[in-house]
Amino acid sequence: MIFPEIGNIVNPYRNSPTSVGDIIRDVCASYNITLAQLKGETRVSKVCQARWEAWSRIHEELGFSSRQIARRFNRDCSTVRHGLRKYAS
């Protein structure tokens, strides 16, 4: 695994078997991109859409805040909030 720290992070406040790693792997497979692309700086539309979907699912399914998501993706929390709004529209 390229980023082992992502692997099995589960929100302890929710009763869900899904982890951040599971969501990221699922999104990467769906969009046919690598984890490095998802976490990277690229602004290619396909990768941005995948990133926004991952953030949205992590937020909705695991209850993570934009600040928690931002820390895991090395982003500013306002960037994550923007992505969440873009994905929802």
PDB file of N, CA, C and O in Angstrom:
ATOM      1  N   MET A   1       0.842  -1.163   0.000  1.00  0.00           N
ATOM      2  CA  MET A   1       0.000   0.000   0.000  1.00  0.00           C
ATOM      3  C   MET A   1       0.895   1.235   0.000  1.00  0.00           C
ATOM      4  O   MET A   1       1.868   1.297   0.751  1.00  0.00           O
ATOM      5  N   ILE A   2       0.574   2.202  -0.826  1.00  0.00           N
ATOM      6  CA  ILE A   2       1.394   3.393  -0.963  1.00  0.00           C
ATOM      7  C   ILE A   2       1.316   4.273   0.280  1.00  0.00           C
ATOM      8  O   ILE A   2       2.342   4.780   0.735  1.00  0.00           O
ATOM      9  N   PHE A   3       0.130   4.464   0.835  1.00  0.00           N
ATOM     10  CA  PHE A   3      -0.059   5.301   2.007  1.00  0.00           C
ATOM     11  C   PHE A   3      -0.678   4.451   3.122  1.00  0.00           C
ATOM     12  O   PHE A   3      -1.896   4.453   3.300  1.00  0.00           O
ATOM     13  N   PRO A   4       0.156   3.727   3.868  1.00  0.00           N
ATOM     14  CA  PRO A   4      -0.401   2.827   4.876  1.00  0.00           C
ATOM     15  C   PRO A   4      -1.184   3.548   5.968  1.00  0.00           C
ATOM     16  O   PRO A   4      -2.046   2.944   6.607  1.00  0.00           O
ATOM     17  N   GLU A   5      -0.895   4.834   6.192  1.00  0.00           N
ATOM     18  CA  GLU A   5      -1.619   5.550   7.241  1.00  0.00           C
ATOM     19  C   GLU A   5      -3.097   5.712   6.924  1.00  0.00           C
ATOM     20  O   GLU A   5      -3.890   5.970   7.830  1.00  0.00           O
ATOM     21  N   ILE A   6      -3.491   5.567   5.656  1.00  0.00           N
ATOM     22  CA  ILE A   6      -4.886   5.695   5.259  1.00  0.00           C
ATOM     23  C   ILE A   6      -5.640   4.398   5.512  1.00  0.00           C
ATOM     24  O   ILE A   6      -6.844   4.415   5.770  1.00  0.00           O
ATOM     25  N   GLY A   7      -4.952   3.304   5.441  1.00  0.00           N
ATOM     26  CA  GLY A   7      -5.506   1.974   5.467  1.00  0.00           C
ATOM     27  C   GLY A   7      -6.761   1.697   6.234  1.00  0.00           C
ATOM     28  O   GLY A   7      -7.788   1.420   5.613  1.00  0.00           O
ATOM     29  N   ASN A   8      -6.749   1.752   7.541  1.00  0.00           N
ATOM     30  CA  ASN A   8      -7.888   1.301   8.327  1.00  0.00           C
ATOM     31  C   ASN A   8      -8.399   2.356   9.293  1.00  0.00           C
ATOM     32  O   ASN A   8      -8.778   2.039  10.421  1.00  0.00           O
ATOM     33  N   ILE A   9      -8.411   3.594   8.863  1.00  0.00           N
ATOM     34  CA  ILE A   9      -8.923   4.656   9.713  1.00  0.00           C
ATOM     35  C   ILE A   9     -10.448   4.566   9.700  1.00  0.00           C
ATOM     36  O   ILE A   9     -11.076   4.711   8.651  1.00  0.00           O
ATOM     37  N   VAL A  10     -11.024   4.332  10.845  1.00  0.00           N
ATOM     38  CA  VAL A  10     -12.477   4.229  10.972  1.00  0.00           C
ATOM     39  C   VAL A  10     -12.922   5.239  12.011  1.00  0.00           C
ATOM     40  O   VAL A  10     -12.283   5.381  13.054  1.00  0.00           O
ATOM     41  N   ASN A  11     -13.997   5.933  11.741  1.00  0.00           N
ATOM     42  CA  ASN A  11     -14.532   6.884  12.705  1.00  0.00           C
ATOM     43  C   ASN A  11     -15.133   6.110  13.872  1.00  0.00           C
ATOM     44  O   ASN A  11     -16.071   5.338  13.676  1.00  0.00           O
ATOM     45  N   PRO A  12     -14.615   6.299  15.075  1.00  0.00           N
ATOM     46  CA  PRO A  12     -15.113   5.533  16.220  1.00  0.00           C
ATOM     47  C   PRO A  12     -16.510   5.940  16.669  1.00  0.00           C
ATOM     48  O   PRO A  12     -17.111   5.256  17.497  1.00  0.00           O
ATOM     49  N   TYR A  13     -17.042   7.047  16.138  1.00  0.00           N
ATOM     50  CA  TYR A  13     -18.345   7.546  16.564  1.00  0.00           C
ATOM     51  C   TYR A  13     -19.494   7.036  15.704  1.00  0.00           C
ATOM     52  O   TYR A  13     -20.653   7.345  15.980  1.00  0.00           O
ATOM     53  N   ARG A  14     -19.194   6.272  14.681  1.00  0.00           N
ATOM     54  CA  ARG A  14     -20.230   5.751  13.798  1.00  0.00           C
ATOM     55  C   ARG A  14     -20.151   4.230  13.786  1.00  0.00           C
ATOM     56  O   ARG A  14     -19.071   3.652  13.913  1.00  0.00           O
ATOM     57  N   ASN A  15     -21.314   3.583  13.632  1.00  0.00           N
ATOM     58  CA  ASN A  15     -21.356   2.131  13.520  1.00  0.00           C
ATOM     59  C   ASN A  15     -21.349   1.757  12.048  1.00  0.00           C
ATOM     60  O   ASN A  15     -22.397   1.490  11.459  1.00  0.00           O
ATOM     61  N   SER A  16     -20.172   1.740  11.464  1.00  0.00           N
ATOM     62  CA  SER A  16     -20.044   1.442  10.046  1.00  0.00           C
ATOM     63  C   SER A  16     -18.781   0.631   9.817  1.00  0.00           C
ATOM     64  O   SER A  16     -17.719   0.981  10.334  1.00  0.00           O
ATOM     65  N   PRO A  17     -18.881  -0.452   9.046  1.00  0.00           N
ATOM     66  CA  PRO A  17     -17.700  -1.258   8.781  1.00  0.00           C
ATOM     67  C   PRO A  17     -16.769  -0.623   7.754  1.00  0.00           C
ATOM     68  O   PRO A  17     -15.650  -1.098   7.558  1.00  0.00           O
ATOM     69  N   THR A  18     -17.219   0.442   7.097  1.00  0.00           N
ATOM     70  CA  THR A  18     -16.434   1.071   6.051  1.00  0.00           C
ATOM     71  C   THR A  18     -15.333   1.924   6.664  1.00  0.00           C
ATOM     72  O   THR A  18     -15.548   2.613   7.662  1.00  0.00           O
ATOM     73  N   SER A  19     -14.158   1.872   6.061  1.00  0.00           N
ATOM     74  CA  SER A  19     -13.051   2.701   6.508  1.00  0.00           C
ATOM     75  C   SER A  19     -12.696   3.703   5.415  1.00  0.00           C
ATOM     76  O   SER A  19     -13.162   3.589   4.282  1.00  0.00           O
ATOM     77  N   VAL A  20     -11.878   4.671   5.762  1.00  0.00           N
ATOM     78  CA  VAL A  20     -11.403   5.649   4.781  1.00  0.00           C
ATOM     79  C   VAL A  20     -10.689   4.908   3.648  1.00  0.00           C
ATOM     80  O   VAL A  20     -10.886   5.216   2.473  1.00  0.00           O
ATOM     81  N   GLY A  21      -9.868   3.940   4.010  1.00  0.00           N
ATOM     82  CA  GLY A  21      -9.137   3.166   3.008  1.00  0.00           C
ATOM     83  C   GLY A  21     -10.057   2.432   2.045  1.00  0.00           C
ATOM     84  O   GLY A  21      -9.789   2.376   0.845  1.00  0.00           O
ATOM     85  N   ASP A  22     -11.148   1.867   2.572  1.00  0.00           N
ATOM     86  CA  ASP A  22     -12.113   1.167   1.717  1.00  0.00           C
ATOM     87  C   ASP A  22     -12.746   2.132   0.713  1.00  0.00           C
ATOM     88  O   ASP A  22     -12.882   1.809  -0.468  1.00  0.00           O
ATOM     89  N   ILE A  23     -13.128   3.303   1.186  1.00  0.00           N
ATOM     90  CA  ILE A  23     -13.748   4.290   0.305  1.00  0.00           C
ATOM     91  C   ILE A  23     -12.760   4.737  -0.757  1.00  0.00           C
ATOM     92  O   ILE A  23     -13.110   4.826  -1.934  1.00  0.00           O
ATOM     93  N   ILE A  24     -11.533   5.017  -0.353  1.00  0.00           N
ATOM     94  CA  ILE A  24     -10.518   5.474  -1.307  1.00  0.00           C
ATOM     95  C   ILE A  24     -10.236   4.403  -2.354  1.00  0.00           C
ATOM     96  O   ILE A  24     -10.151   4.707  -3.544  1.00  0.00           O
ATOM     97  N   ARG A  25     -10.093   3.166  -1.925  1.00  0.00           N
ATOM     98  CA  ARG A  25      -9.847   2.078  -2.895  1.00  0.00           C
ATOM     99  C   ARG A  25     -11.010   1.940  -3.872  1.00  0.00           C
ATOM    100  O   ARG A  25     -10.800   1.744  -5.069  1.00  0.00           O
ATOM    101  N   ASP A  26     -12.235   2.043  -3.361  1.00  0.00           N
ATOM    102  CA  ASP A  26     -13.421   1.927  -4.203  1.00  0.00           C
ATOM    103  C   ASP A  26     -13.475   3.057  -5.234  1.00  0.00           C
ATOM    104  O   ASP A  26     -13.746   2.812  -6.409  1.00  0.00           O
ATOM    105  N   VAL A  27     -13.222   4.276  -4.801  1.00  0.00           N
ATOM    106  CA  VAL A  27     -13.252   5.422  -5.711  1.00  0.00           C
ATOM    107  C   VAL A  27     -12.144   5.314  -6.755  1.00  0.00           C
ATOM    108  O   VAL A  27     -12.381   5.559  -7.938  1.00  0.00           O
ATOM    109  N   CYS A  28     -10.953   4.955  -6.332  1.00  0.00           N
ATOM    110  CA  CYS A  28      -9.840   4.798  -7.281  1.00  0.00           C
ATOM    111  C   CYS A  28     -10.166   3.741  -8.337  1.00  0.00           C
ATOM    112  O   CYS A  28      -9.884   3.931  -9.520  1.00  0.00           O
ATOM    113  N   ALA A  29     -10.757   2.639  -7.908  1.00  0.00           N
ATOM    114  CA  ALA A  29     -11.133   1.589  -8.853  1.00  0.00           C
ATOM    115  C   ALA A  29     -12.228   2.063  -9.803  1.00  0.00           C
ATOM    116  O   ALA A  29     -12.191   1.762 -10.996  1.00  0.00           O
ATOM    117  N   SER A  30     -13.204   2.806  -9.276  1.00  0.00           N
ATOM    118  CA  SER A  30     -14.310   3.298 -10.099  1.00  0.00           C
ATOM    119  C   SER A  30     -13.839   4.261 -11.187  1.00  0.00           C
ATOM    120  O   SER A  30     -14.338   4.230 -12.311  1.00  0.00           O
ATOM    121  N   TYR A  31     -12.879   5.110 -10.845  1.00  0.00           N
ATOM    122  CA  TYR A  31     -12.392   6.116 -11.787  1.00  0.00           C
ATOM    123  C   TYR A  31     -11.129   5.670 -12.528  1.00  0.00           C
ATOM    124  O   TYR A  31     -10.616   6.389 -13.386  1.00  0.00           O
ATOM    125  N   ASN A  32     -10.636   4.481 -12.189  1.00  0.00           N
ATOM    126  CA  ASN A  32      -9.428   3.931 -12.811  1.00  0.00           C
ATOM    127  C   ASN A  32      -8.242   4.897 -12.651  1.00  0.00           C
ATOM    128  O   ASN A  32      -7.560   5.230 -13.620  1.00  0.00           O
ATOM    129  N   ILE A  33      -8.015   5.335 -11.408  1.00  0.00           N
ATOM    130  CA  ILE A  33      -6.880   6.192 -11.098  1.00  0.00           C
ATOM    131  C   ILE A  33      -6.115   5.587  -9.928  1.00  0.00           C
ATOM    132  O   ILE A  33      -6.609   4.686  -9.250  1.00  0.00           O
ATOM    133  N   THR A  34      -4.912   6.088  -9.701  1.00  0.00           N
ATOM    134  CA  THR A  34      -4.092   5.577  -8.604  1.00  0.00           C
ATOM    135  C   THR A  34      -4.320   6.412  -7.349  1.00  0.00           C
ATOM    136  O   THR A  34      -4.853   7.520  -7.402  1.00  0.00           O
ATOM    137  N   LEU A  35      -3.905   5.853  -6.230  1.00  0.00           N
ATOM    138  CA  LEU A  35      -3.983   6.571  -4.964  1.00  0.00           C
ATOM    139  C   LEU A  35      -3.123   7.829  -5.019  1.00  0.00           C
ATOM    140  O   LEU A  35      -3.509   8.870  -4.487  1.00  0.00           O
ATOM    141  N   ALA A  36      -1.970   7.738  -5.655  1.00  0.00           N
ATOM    142  CA  ALA A  36      -1.092   8.900  -5.784  1.00  0.00           C
ATOM    143  C   ALA A  36      -1.783  10.017  -6.564  1.00  0.00           C
ATOM    144  O   ALA A  36      -1.637  11.188  -6.217  1.00  0.00           O
ATOM    145  N   GLN A  37      -2.526   9.675  -7.604  1.00  0.00           N
ATOM    146  CA  GLN A  37      -3.259  10.684  -8.361  1.00  0.00           C
ATOM    147  C   GLN A  37      -4.348  11.308  -7.495  1.00  0.00           C
ATOM    148  O   GLN A  37      -4.530  12.525  -7.507  1.00  0.00           O
ATOM    149  N   LEU A  38      -5.069  10.483  -6.748  1.00  0.00           N
ATOM    150  CA  LEU A  38      -6.152  10.971  -5.906  1.00  0.00           C
ATOM    151  C   LEU A  38      -5.637  11.936  -4.846  1.00  0.00           C
ATOM    152  O   LEU A  38      -6.267  12.960  -4.583  1.00  0.00           O
ATOM    153  N   LYS A  39      -4.499  11.620  -4.237  1.00  0.00           N
ATOM    154  CA  LYS A  39      -3.935  12.465  -3.187  1.00  0.00           C
ATOM    155  C   LYS A  39      -3.033  13.558  -3.731  1.00  0.00           C
ATOM    156  O   LYS A  39      -2.606  14.439  -2.985  1.00  0.00           O
ATOM    157  N   GLY A  40      -2.739  13.510  -5.019  1.00  0.00           N
ATOM    158  CA  GLY A  40      -1.795  14.448  -5.622  1.00  0.00           C
ATOM    159  C   GLY A  40      -2.380  15.822  -5.882  1.00  0.00           C
ATOM    160  O   GLY A  40      -3.483  16.148  -5.443  1.00  0.00           O
ATOM    161  N   GLU A  41      -1.612  16.615  -6.607  1.00  0.00           N
ATOM    162  CA  GLU A  41      -1.965  18.009  -6.875  1.00  0.00           C
ATOM    163  C   GLU A  41      -2.686  18.215  -8.203  1.00  0.00           C
ATOM    164  O   GLU A  41      -3.102  19.334  -8.504  1.00  0.00           O
ATOM    165  N   THR A  42      -2.842  17.173  -8.996  1.00  0.00           N
ATOM    166  CA  THR A  42      -3.417  17.335 -10.332  1.00  0.00           C
ATOM    167  C   THR A  42      -4.819  17.936 -10.279  1.00  0.00           C
ATOM    168  O   THR A  42      -5.588  17.694  -9.348  1.00  0.00           O
ATOM    169  N   ARG A  43      -5.130  18.733 -11.314  1.00  0.00           N
ATOM    170  CA  ARG A  43      -6.453  19.352 -11.413  1.00  0.00           C
ATOM    171  C   ARG A  43      -7.215  18.811 -12.620  1.00  0.00           C
ATOM    172  O   ARG A  43      -8.172  19.432 -13.082  1.00  0.00           O
ATOM    173  N   VAL A  44      -6.800  17.670 -13.124  1.00  0.00           N
ATOM    174  CA  VAL A  44      -7.505  17.022 -14.227  1.00  0.00           C
ATOM    175  C   VAL A  44      -8.928  16.709 -13.756  1.00  0.00           C
ATOM    176  O   VAL A  44      -9.129  16.209 -12.650  1.00  0.00           O
ATOM    177  N   SER A  45      -9.904  17.006 -14.603  1.00  0.00           N
ATOM    178  CA  SER A  45     -11.308  16.901 -14.234  1.00  0.00           C
ATOM    179  C   SER A  45     -11.677  15.538 -13.640  1.00  0.00           C
ATOM    180  O   SER A  45     -12.343  15.466 -12.608  1.00  0.00           O
ATOM    181  N   LYS A  46     -11.245  14.473 -14.290  1.00  0.00           N
ATOM    182  CA  LYS A  46     -11.576  13.121 -13.839  1.00  0.00           C
ATOM    183  C   LYS A  46     -11.051  12.878 -12.419  1.00  0.00           C
ATOM    184  O   LYS A  46     -11.739  12.278 -11.593  1.00  0.00           O
ATOM    185  N   VAL A  47      -9.852  13.340 -12.148  1.00  0.00           N
ATOM    186  CA  VAL A  47      -9.251  13.137 -10.829  1.00  0.00           C
ATOM    187  C   VAL A  47      -9.935  14.019  -9.788  1.00  0.00           C
ATOM    188  O   VAL A  47     -10.165  13.584  -8.659  1.00  0.00           O
ATOM    189  N   CYS A  48     -10.258  15.247 -10.161  1.00  0.00           N
ATOM    190  CA  CYS A  48     -10.979  16.134  -9.238  1.00  0.00           C
ATOM    191  C   CYS A  48     -12.334  15.545  -8.868  1.00  0.00           C
ATOM    192  O   CYS A  48     -12.721  15.566  -7.700  1.00  0.00           O
ATOM    193  N   GLN A  49     -13.053  15.023  -9.847  1.00  0.00           N
ATOM    194  CA  GLN A  49     -14.342  14.395  -9.579  1.00  0.00           C
ATOM    195  C   GLN A  49     -14.186  13.220  -8.614  1.00  0.00           C
ATOM    196  O   GLN A  49     -14.981  13.053  -7.689  1.00  0.00           O
ATOM    197  N   ALA A  50     -13.156  12.411  -8.841  1.00  0.00           N
ATOM    198  CA  ALA A  50     -12.905  11.267  -7.964  1.00  0.00           C
ATOM    199  C   ALA A  50     -12.580  11.736  -6.551  1.00  0.00           C
ATOM    200  O   ALA A  50     -13.090  11.181  -5.577  1.00  0.00           O
ATOM    201  N   ARG A  51     -11.742  12.747  -6.438  1.00  0.00           N
ATOM    202  CA  ARG A  51     -11.363  13.298  -5.140  1.00  0.00           C
ATOM    203  C   ARG A  51     -12.600  13.819  -4.408  1.00  0.00           C
ATOM    204  O   ARG A  51     -12.786  13.549  -3.222  1.00  0.00           O
ATOM    205  N   TRP A  52     -13.440  14.565  -5.121  1.00  0.00           N
ATOM    206  CA  TRP A  52     -14.655  15.104  -4.510  1.00  0.00           C
ATOM    207  C   TRP A  52     -15.590  13.987  -4.058  1.00  0.00           C
ATOM    208  O   TRP A  52     -16.202  14.074  -2.994  1.00  0.00           O
ATOM    209  N   GLU A  53     -15.695  12.936  -4.875  1.00  0.00           N
ATOM    210  CA  GLU A  53     -16.548  11.807  -4.478  1.00  0.00           C
ATOM    211  C   GLU A  53     -16.007  11.144  -3.217  1.00  0.00           C
ATOM    212  O   GLU A  53     -16.769  10.822  -2.306  1.00  0.00           O
ATOM    213  N   ALA A  54     -14.700  10.941  -3.165  1.00  0.00           N
ATOM    214  CA  ALA A  54     -14.095  10.330  -1.980  1.00  0.00           C
ATOM    215  C   ALA A  54     -14.360  11.188  -0.751  1.00  0.00           C
ATOM    216  O   ALA A  54     -14.753  10.673   0.296  1.00  0.00           O
ATOM    217  N   TRP A  55     -14.144  12.497  -0.876  1.00  0.00           N
ATOM    218  CA  TRP A  55     -14.392  13.393   0.254  1.00  0.00           C
ATOM    219  C   TRP A  55     -15.847  13.334   0.683  1.00  0.00           C
ATOM    220  O   TRP A  55     -16.144  13.287   1.877  1.00  0.00           O
ATOM    221  N   SER A  56     -16.750  13.338  -0.281  1.00  0.00           N
ATOM    222  CA  SER A  56     -18.174  13.309   0.013  1.00  0.00           C
ATOM    223  C   SER A  56     -18.566  12.022   0.734  1.00  0.00           C
ATOM    224  O   SER A  56     -19.304  12.051   1.720  1.00  0.00           O
ATOM    225  N   ARG A  57     -18.071  10.905   0.237  1.00  0.00           N
ATOM    226  CA  ARG A  57     -18.397   9.628   0.867  1.00  0.00           C
ATOM    227  C   ARG A  57     -17.811   9.533   2.273  1.00  0.00           C
ATOM    228  O   ARG A  57     -18.462   9.025   3.185  1.00  0.00           O
ATOM    229  N   ILE A  58     -16.588  10.019   2.450  1.00  0.00           N
ATOM    230  CA  ILE A  58     -15.971   9.998   3.777  1.00  0.00           C
ATOM    231  C   ILE A  58     -16.785  10.871   4.734  1.00  0.00           C
ATOM    232  O   ILE A  58     -16.992  10.514   5.894  1.00  0.00           O
ATOM    233  N   HIS A  59     -17.232  11.994   4.241  1.00  0.00           N
ATOM    234  CA  HIS A  59     -18.036  12.909   5.056  1.00  0.00           C
ATOM    235  C   HIS A  59     -19.398  12.293   5.394  1.00  0.00           C
ATOM    236  O   HIS A  59     -19.817  12.310   6.551  1.00  0.00           O
ATOM    237  N   GLU A  60     -20.081  11.754   4.394  1.00  0.00           N
ATOM    238  CA  GLU A  60     -21.436  11.221   4.588  1.00  0.00           C
ATOM    239  C   GLU A  60     -21.444   9.871   5.310  1.00  0.00           C
ATOM    240  O   GLU A  60     -22.211   9.674   6.253  1.00  0.00           O
ATOM    241  N   GLU A  61     -20.601   8.955   4.871  1.00  0.00           N
ATOM    242  CA  GLU A  61     -20.641   7.592   5.411  1.00  0.00           C
ATOM    243  C   GLU A  61     -19.935   7.450   6.750  1.00  0.00           C
ATOM    244  O   GLU A  61     -20.343   6.647   7.589  1.00  0.00           O
ATOM    245  N   LEU A  62     -18.878   8.226   6.951  1.00  0.00           N
ATOM    246  CA  LEU A  62     -18.106   8.082   8.183  1.00  0.00           C
ATOM    247  C   LEU A  62     -18.275   9.260   9.128  1.00  0.00           C
ATOM    248  O   LEU A  62     -17.847   9.198  10.280  1.00  0.00           O
ATOM    249  N   GLY A  63     -18.896  10.331   8.651  1.00  0.00           N
ATOM    250  CA  GLY A  63     -19.144  11.475   9.514  1.00  0.00           C
ATOM    251  C   GLY A  63     -17.934  12.338   9.798  1.00  0.00           C
ATOM    252  O   GLY A  63     -17.928  13.091  10.772  1.00  0.00           O
ATOM    253  N   PHE A  64     -16.900  12.244   8.960  1.00  0.00           N
ATOM    254  CA  PHE A  64     -15.705  13.048   9.167  1.00  0.00           C
ATOM    255  C   PHE A  64     -15.992  14.501   8.822  1.00  0.00           C
ATOM    256  O   PHE A  64     -16.760  14.782   7.902  1.00  0.00           O
ATOM    257  N   SER A  65     -15.385  15.418   9.547  1.00  0.00           N
ATOM    258  CA  SER A  65     -15.518  16.843   9.256  1.00  0.00           C
ATOM    259  C   SER A  65     -14.584  17.214   8.101  1.00  0.00           C
ATOM    260  O   SER A  65     -13.693  16.446   7.736  1.00  0.00           O
ATOM    261  N   SER A  66     -14.801  18.386   7.542  1.00  0.00           N
ATOM    262  CA  SER A  66     -13.921  18.835   6.450  1.00  0.00           C
ATOM    263  C   SER A  66     -12.488  18.978   6.959  1.00  0.00           C
ATOM    264  O   SER A  66     -11.542  18.730   6.211  1.00  0.00           O
ATOM    265  N   ARG A  67     -12.320  19.365   8.191  1.00  0.00           N
ATOM    266  CA  ARG A  67     -10.963  19.499   8.760  1.00  0.00           C
ATOM    267  C   ARG A  67     -10.277  18.136   8.872  1.00  0.00           C
ATOM    268  O   ARG A  67      -9.088  18.014   8.578  1.00  0.00           O
ATOM    269  N   GLN A  68     -11.024  17.110   9.294  1.00  0.00           N
ATOM    270  CA  GLN A  68     -10.447  15.765   9.404  1.00  0.00           C
ATOM    271  C   GLN A  68     -10.069  15.224   8.021  1.00  0.00           C
ATOM    272  O   GLN A  68      -9.015  14.611   7.854  1.00  0.00           O
ATOM    273  N   ILE A  69     -10.927  15.453   7.046  1.00  0.00           N
ATOM    274  CA  ILE A  69     -10.652  15.004   5.680  1.00  0.00           C
ATOM    275  C   ILE A  69      -9.435  15.741   5.127  1.00  0.00           C
ATOM    276  O   ILE A  69      -8.565  15.138   4.499  1.00  0.00           O
ATOM    277  N   ALA A  70      -9.385  17.047   5.365  1.00  0.00           N
ATOM    278  CA  ALA A  70      -8.278  17.864   4.862  1.00  0.00           C
ATOM    279  C   ALA A  70      -6.938  17.359   5.389  1.00  0.00           C
ATOM    280  O   ALA A  70      -5.960  17.308   4.643  1.00  0.00           O
ATOM    281  N   ARG A  71      -6.886  16.993   6.648  1.00  0.00           N
ATOM    282  CA  ARG A  71      -5.635  16.478   7.223  1.00  0.00           C
ATOM    283  C   ARG A  71      -5.172  15.206   6.516  1.00  0.00           C
ATOM    284  O   ARG A  71      -3.977  15.020   6.283  1.00  0.00           O
ATOM    285  N   ARG A  72      -6.112  14.338   6.179  1.00  0.00           N
ATOM    286  CA  ARG A  72      -5.743  13.066   5.555  1.00  0.00           C
ATOM    287  C   ARG A  72      -5.329  13.219   4.089  1.00  0.00           C
ATOM    288  O   ARG A  72      -4.622  12.370   3.547  1.00  0.00           O
ATOM    289  N   PHE A  73      -5.771  14.299   3.458  1.00  0.00           N
ATOM    290  CA  PHE A  73      -5.442  14.528   2.053  1.00  0.00           C
ATOM    291  C   PHE A  73      -4.446  15.674   1.870  1.00  0.00           C
ATOM    292  O   PHE A  73      -4.193  16.099   0.743  1.00  0.00           O
ATOM    293  N   ASN A  74      -3.884  16.171   2.960  1.00  0.00           N
ATOM    294  CA  ASN A  74      -2.941  17.287   2.909  1.00  0.00           C
ATOM    295  C   ASN A  74      -3.493  18.468   2.139  1.00  0.00           C
ATOM    296  O   ASN A  74      -2.835  19.017   1.255  1.00  0.00           O
ATOM    297  N   ARG A  75      -4.699  18.847   2.486  1.00  0.00           N
ATOM    298  CA  ARG A  75      -5.388  19.977   1.856  1.00  0.00           C
ATOM    299  C   ARG A  75      -5.852  20.943   2.941  1.00  0.00           C
ATOM    300  O   ARG A  75      -5.872  20.606   4.125  1.00  0.00           O
ATOM    301  N   ASP A  76      -6.220  22.133   2.522  1.00  0.00           N
ATOM    302  CA  ASP A  76      -6.841  23.101   3.409  1.00  0.00           C
ATOM    303  C   ASP A  76      -8.311  22.710   3.572  1.00  0.00           C
ATOM    304  O   ASP A  76      -8.917  22.191   2.634  1.00  0.00           O
ATOM    305  N   CYS A  77      -8.889  22.951   4.746  1.00  0.00           N
ATOM    306  CA  CYS A  77     -10.276  22.537   4.959  1.00  0.00           C
ATOM    307  C   CYS A  77     -11.243  23.312   4.062  1.00  0.00           C
ATOM    308  O   CYS A  77     -12.311  22.796   3.731  1.00  0.00           O
ATOM    309  N   SER A  78     -10.895  24.541   3.661  1.00  0.00           N
ATOM    310  CA  SER A  78     -11.773  25.279   2.741  1.00  0.00           C
ATOM    311  C   SER A  78     -11.782  24.626   1.361  1.00  0.00           C
ATOM    312  O   SER A  78     -12.790  24.686   0.657  1.00  0.00           O
ATOM    313  N   THR A  79     -10.673  24.007   0.971  1.00  0.00           N
ATOM    314  CA  THR A  79     -10.612  23.275  -0.297  1.00  0.00           C
ATOM    315  C   THR A  79     -11.546  22.076  -0.251  1.00  0.00           C
ATOM    316  O   THR A  79     -12.245  21.787  -1.222  1.00  0.00           O
ATOM    317  N   VAL A  80     -11.556  21.381   0.876  1.00  0.00           N
ATOM    318  CA  VAL A  80     -12.436  20.224   1.030  1.00  0.00           C
ATOM    319  C   VAL A  80     -13.897  20.671   1.016  1.00  0.00           C
ATOM    320  O   VAL A  80     -14.733  20.038   0.372  1.00  0.00           O
ATOM    321  N   ARG A  81     -14.204  21.750   1.718  1.00  0.00           N
ATOM    322  CA  ARG A  81     -15.599  22.252   1.706  1.00  0.00           C
ATOM    323  C   ARG A  81     -16.036  22.627   0.298  1.00  0.00           C
ATOM    324  O   ARG A  81     -17.170  22.354  -0.097  1.00  0.00           O
ATOM    325  N   HIS A  82     -15.142  23.250  -0.460  1.00  0.00           N
ATOM    326  CA  HIS A  82     -15.452  23.590  -1.854  1.00  0.00           C
ATOM    327  C   HIS A  82     -15.745  22.328  -2.658  1.00  0.00           C
ATOM    328  O   HIS A  82     -16.712  22.282  -3.419  1.00  0.00           O
ATOM    329  N   GLY A  83     -14.904  21.298  -2.487  1.00  0.00           N
ATOM    330  CA  GLY A  83     -15.111  20.034  -3.191  1.00  0.00           C
ATOM    331  C   GLY A  83     -16.417  19.362  -2.815  1.00  0.00           C
ATOM    332  O   GLY A  83     -17.094  18.791  -3.671  1.00  0.00           O
ATOM    333  N   LEU A  84     -16.775  19.426  -1.542  1.00  0.00           N
ATOM    334  CA  LEU A  84     -18.038  18.839  -1.083  1.00  0.00           C
ATOM    335  C   LEU A  84     -19.225  19.559  -1.734  1.00  0.00           C
ATOM    336  O   LEU A  84     -20.195  18.922  -2.145  1.00  0.00           O
ATOM    337  N   ARG A  85     -19.140  20.878  -1.823  1.00  0.00           N
ATOM    338  CA  ARG A  85     -20.221  21.651  -2.484  1.00  0.00           C
ATOM    339  C   ARG A  85     -20.288  21.330  -3.974  1.00  0.00           C
ATOM    340  O   ARG A  85     -21.373  21.146  -4.523  1.00  0.00           O
ATOM    341  N   LYS A  86     -19.129  21.264  -4.626  1.00  0.00           N
ATOM    342  CA  LYS A  86     -19.094  20.972  -6.063  1.00  0.00           C
ATOM    343  C   LYS A  86     -19.671  19.578  -6.348  1.00  0.00           C
ATOM    344  O   LYS A  86     -20.417  19.397  -7.310  1.00  0.00           O
ATOM    345  N   TYR A  87     -19.324  18.607  -5.515  1.00  0.00           N
ATOM    346  CA  TYR A  87     -19.808  17.241  -5.737  1.00  0.00           C
ATOM    347  C   TYR A  87     -21.325  17.166  -5.517  1.00  0.00           C
ATOM    348  O   TYR A  87     -22.018  16.430  -6.219  1.00  0.00           O
ATOM    349  N   ALA A  88     -21.829  17.916  -4.556  1.00  0.00           N
ATOM    350  CA  ALA A  88     -23.277  17.882  -4.253  1.00  0.00           C
ATOM    351  C   ALA A  88     -24.116  18.567  -5.317  1.00  0.00           C
ATOM    352  O   ALA A  88     -25.310  18.291  -5.437  1.00  0.00           O
ATOM    353  N   SER A  89     -23.507  19.457  -6.091  1.00  0.00           N
ATOM    354  CA  SER A  89     -24.295  20.189  -7.098  1.00  0.00           C
ATOM    355  C   SER A  89     -24.432  19.439  -8.400  1.00  0.00           C
ATOM    356  O   SER A  89     -25.067  19.933  -9.332  1.00  0.00           O
TER     357      SER A  89
END
